[in-house]
Amino acid sequence: MSRRFAVLSVLLAALSGATAAHAQSADASGTWLTQAGDARVKISKCGGGICGVIVWLREPYDTATGQPATDSKNPNPALARRPMIGLPLFSGMQPAGPNKWSGQIYNADDGSTYASSVSVSGTATLRVEGCVGALCGGETWTRAGH
């Protein structure tokens, strides 16, 4: 299976870094389609902030093994066997302003976690950004079904 679904690779490679405008009454809860359309992430409220897990992949099976895709790039051997479907992407995402949360995002492409922010702009647009050192980038997700 190709490990290049955009939510994780473009997030770290893009250098645009522009922040989306904030909507006044937007809600991040729901299912979001990544910019490349190859993964869906369900975001829900948790612990005063938000959590996000992968709920769908365009390529849910490892093409080499025919088995469900796993978190094979994770440096922890115990975690490398966990399925990609259900994999938590966000950790510690706490409110950082109107319709914005900051915390960390997990990148299954390299098994690392990076500083990240998520902001809602309107009812159908979510901006996901992340930084590796001084390099920051991001992508825009759309609400599934829109």
C-alpha atoms as a printed R data frame, in Angstrom:
    type eleno elety resid chain resno       x      y      z
1   ATOM     1    CA   MET     A     1   0.000  0.000  0.000
2   ATOM     2    CA   SER     A     2   1.221  3.472 -0.748
3   ATOM     3    CA   ARG     A     3   1.825  5.348  2.475
4   ATOM     4    CA   ARG     A     4   1.457  8.688  0.804
5   ATOM     5    CA   PHE     A     5  -2.006  9.801  1.758
6   ATOM     6    CA   ALA     A     6  -1.878 13.558  1.711
7   ATOM     7    CA   VAL     A     7  -2.985 14.355  5.241
8   ATOM     8    CA   LEU     A     8   0.380 13.252  6.492
9   ATOM     9    CA   SER     A     9   2.891 13.816  3.722
10  ATOM    10    CA   VAL     A    10   1.711 17.157  2.356
11  ATOM    11    CA   LEU     A    11   1.298 18.485  5.872
12  ATOM    12    CA   LEU     A    12   5.033 18.283  6.362
13  ATOM    13    CA   ALA     A    13   6.210 19.033  2.827
14  ATOM    14    CA   ALA     A    14   4.100 22.054  1.892
15  ATOM    15    CA   LEU     A    15   5.546 25.414  2.754
16  ATOM    16    CA   SER     A    16   2.468 27.585  2.322
17  ATOM    17    CA   GLY     A    17   1.715 27.983  6.038
18  ATOM    18    CA   ALA     A    18  -1.204 30.329  5.428
19  ATOM    19    CA   THR     A    19  -3.833 30.244  8.150
20  ATOM    20    CA   ALA     A    20  -7.455 29.884  7.115
21  ATOM    21    CA   ALA     A    21  -9.894 32.565  8.139
22  ATOM    22    CA   HIS     A    22 -11.983 31.740 11.175
23  ATOM    23    CA   ALA     A    23 -15.743 31.295 11.051
24  ATOM    24    CA   GLN     A    24 -17.716 32.531 14.009
25  ATOM    25    CA   SER     A    25 -19.738 29.419 14.813
26  ATOM    26    CA   ALA     A    26 -17.894 26.564 13.129
27  ATOM    27    CA   ASP     A    27 -17.480 23.133 14.704
28  ATOM    28    CA   ALA     A    28 -14.619 20.727 13.948
29  ATOM    29    CA   SER     A    29 -16.639 17.645 14.943
30  ATOM    30    CA   GLY     A    30 -17.474 15.338 12.064
31  ATOM    31    CA   THR     A    31 -15.784 13.383  9.295
32  ATOM    32    CA   TRP     A    32 -13.285 15.193  7.067
33  ATOM    33    CA   LEU     A    33 -11.805 14.238  3.705
34  ATOM    34    CA   THR     A    34  -8.109 14.997  3.285
35  ATOM    35    CA   GLN     A    35  -7.015 17.359  0.543
36  ATOM    36    CA   ALA     A    36  -5.955 14.459 -1.732
37  ATOM    37    CA   GLY     A    37  -9.191 12.585 -0.986
38  ATOM    38    CA   ASP     A    38  -7.396  9.410  0.080
39  ATOM    39    CA   ALA     A    39  -8.275  9.382  3.781
40  ATOM    40    CA   ARG     A    40 -11.183 10.367  6.004
41  ATOM    41    CA   VAL     A    41 -10.602 11.498  9.561
42  ATOM    42    CA   LYS     A    42 -13.307 11.592 12.220
43  ATOM    43    CA   ILE     A    43 -12.889 14.494 14.618
44  ATOM    44    CA   SER     A    44 -14.700 14.557 17.935
45  ATOM    45    CA   LYS     A    45 -14.567 16.516 21.152
46  ATOM    46    CA   CYS     A    46 -12.471 14.943 23.899
47  ATOM    47    CA   GLY     A    47 -10.811 16.098 27.096
48  ATOM    48    CA   GLY     A    48 -11.679 19.762 26.566
49  ATOM    49    CA   GLY     A    49 -10.150 19.669 23.076
50  ATOM    50    CA   ILE     A    50 -10.491 17.546 19.952
51  ATOM    51    CA   CYS     A    51  -9.336 14.103 18.832
52  ATOM    52    CA   GLY     A    52  -9.031 12.760 15.293
53  ATOM    53    CA   VAL     A    53  -8.808  9.180 14.015
54  ATOM    54    CA   ILE     A    54  -8.556  7.686 10.544
55  ATOM    55    CA   VAL     A    55 -11.892  6.040  9.650
56  ATOM    56    CA   TRP     A    56 -11.424  5.353  5.926
57  ATOM    57    CA   LEU     A    57  -8.587  4.934  3.428
58  ATOM    58    CA   ARG     A    58  -8.770  4.812 -0.351
59  ATOM    59    CA   GLU     A    59  -6.183  1.999 -0.157
60  ATOM    60    CA   PRO     A    60  -7.015  0.141  3.067
61  ATOM    61    CA   TYR     A    61  -4.844 -2.888  2.249
62  ATOM    62    CA   ASP     A    62  -1.087 -3.271  2.053
63  ATOM    63    CA   THR     A    63  -0.452 -4.175 -1.593
64  ATOM    64    CA   ALA     A    64   2.594 -6.270 -0.648
65  ATOM    65    CA   THR     A    65   0.768 -8.506  1.844
66  ATOM    66    CA   GLY     A    66  -2.915 -8.152  0.989
67  ATOM    67    CA   GLN     A    67  -3.526 -7.537  4.712
68  ATOM    68    CA   PRO     A    68  -5.123 -4.427  6.224
69  ATOM    69    CA   ALA     A    69  -2.707 -1.490  6.245
70  ATOM    70    CA   THR     A    70  -0.767 -1.034  9.483
71  ATOM    71    CA   ASP     A    71   1.302  1.719 11.078
72  ATOM    72    CA   SER     A    72   4.452  0.010  9.769
73  ATOM    73    CA   LYS     A    73   6.705  3.125  9.901
74  ATOM    74    CA   ASN     A    74   6.223  3.515 13.653
75  ATOM    75    CA   PRO     A    75   9.600  3.046 15.391
76  ATOM    76    CA   ASN     A    76   7.887  1.229 18.282
77  ATOM    77    CA   PRO     A    77   7.472 -2.401 17.139
78  ATOM    78    CA   ALA     A    78   4.326 -2.857 19.256
79  ATOM    79    CA   LEU     A    79   2.670  0.178 17.637
80  ATOM    80    CA   ALA     A    80   3.854 -0.707 14.123
81  ATOM    81    CA   ARG     A    81   1.253 -3.500 14.018
82  ATOM    82    CA   ARG     A    82  -1.746 -1.332 14.814
83  ATOM    83    CA   PRO     A    83  -4.227 -0.915 11.966
84  ATOM    84    CA   MET     A    84  -4.328  2.364 10.037
85  ATOM    85    CA   ILE     A    85  -8.118  2.408 10.287
86  ATOM    86    CA   GLY     A    86  -8.749  3.698 13.800
87  ATOM    87    CA   LEU     A    87  -5.263  5.216 14.108
88  ATOM    88    CA   PRO     A    88  -5.279  8.372 16.254
89  ATOM    89    CA   LEU     A    89  -3.754 11.356 14.442
90  ATOM    90    CA   PHE     A    90  -4.163 14.193 16.953
91  ATOM    91    CA   SER     A    91  -2.914 14.362 20.517
92  ATOM    92    CA   GLY     A    92  -3.227 17.140 23.048
93  ATOM    93    CA   MET     A    93  -5.317 19.300 20.689
94  ATOM    94    CA   GLN     A    94  -6.582 22.031 22.999
95  ATOM    95    CA   PRO     A    95  -8.391 25.301 22.219
96  ATOM    96    CA   ALA     A    96  -6.016 28.018 20.957
97  ATOM    97    CA   GLY     A    97  -8.526 30.673 19.886
98  ATOM    98    CA   PRO     A    98 -11.902 30.875 18.175
99  ATOM    99    CA   ASN     A    99 -12.376 27.679 16.137
100 ATOM   100    CA   LYS     A   100  -8.678 26.793 16.488
101 ATOM   101    CA   TRP     A   101  -6.870 24.011 18.352
102 ATOM   102    CA   SER     A   102  -3.159 23.376 18.869
103 ATOM   103    CA   GLY     A   103  -1.353 20.208 19.816
104 ATOM   104    CA   GLN     A   104   0.407 17.451 17.919
105 ATOM   105    CA   ILE     A   105  -0.257 15.420 14.785
106 ATOM   106    CA   TYR     A   106   1.078 11.955 14.067
107 ATOM   107    CA   ASN     A   107   2.620 11.305 10.630
108 ATOM   108    CA   ALA     A   108   2.275  7.628  9.687
109 ATOM   109    CA   ASP     A   109   4.590  8.196  6.709
110 ATOM   110    CA   ASP     A   110   7.596  8.493  9.024
111 ATOM   111    CA   GLY     A   111   6.258  7.393 12.431
112 ATOM   112    CA   SER     A   112   6.871 10.802 14.012
113 ATOM   113    CA   THR     A   113   4.735 13.364 15.817
114 ATOM   114    CA   TYR     A   114   4.872 17.080 15.017
115 ATOM   115    CA   ALA     A   115   3.532 20.389 16.376
116 ATOM   116    CA   SER     A   116   0.221 21.129 14.700
117 ATOM   117    CA   SER     A   117  -2.809 23.372 14.625
118 ATOM   118    CA   VAL     A   118  -6.304 22.836 13.273
119 ATOM   119    CA   SER     A   119  -8.724 25.638 12.427
120 ATOM   120    CA   VAL     A   120 -12.250 25.637 11.058
121 ATOM   121    CA   SER     A   121 -13.234 28.188  8.440
122 ATOM   122    CA   GLY     A   122 -16.886 27.827  7.576
123 ATOM   123    CA   THR     A   123 -19.027 24.738  7.887
124 ATOM   124    CA   ALA     A   124 -17.146 22.655  5.306
125 ATOM   125    CA   THR     A   125 -13.458 23.672  5.498
126 ATOM   126    CA   LEU     A   126 -10.743 22.631  7.957
127 ATOM   127    CA   ARG     A   127  -7.146 23.877  7.790
128 ATOM   128    CA   VAL     A   128  -4.579 21.423  9.185
129 ATOM   129    CA   GLU     A   129  -1.054 22.749  9.652
130 ATOM   130    CA   GLY     A   130   2.135 21.346 11.069
131 ATOM   131    CA   CYS     A   131   5.759 22.282 11.603
132 ATOM   132    CA   VAL     A   132   9.075 20.471 11.516
133 ATOM   133    CA   GLY     A   133  11.541 22.903 13.025
134 ATOM   134    CA   ALA     A   134  11.149 26.171 11.136
135 ATOM   135    CA   LEU     A   135   9.424 24.538  8.137
136 ATOM   136    CA   CYS     A   136   5.662 24.751  8.311
137 ATOM   137    CA   GLY     A   137   3.005 23.664  5.863
138 ATOM   138    CA   GLY     A   138  -0.534 22.505  5.698
139 ATOM   139    CA   GLU     A   139  -3.534 21.495  3.719
140 ATOM   140    CA   THR     A   140  -7.251 22.112  3.577
141 ATOM   141    CA   TRP     A   141  -9.698 19.314  4.338
142 ATOM   142    CA   THR     A   142 -13.378 19.323  3.401
143 ATOM   143    CA   ARG     A   143 -16.267 17.948  5.388
144 ATOM   144    CA   ALA     A   144 -17.172 14.518  4.013
145 ATOM   145    CA   GLY     A   145 -20.378 14.686  2.028
146 ATOM   146    CA   HIS     A   146 -19.846 18.294  0.864
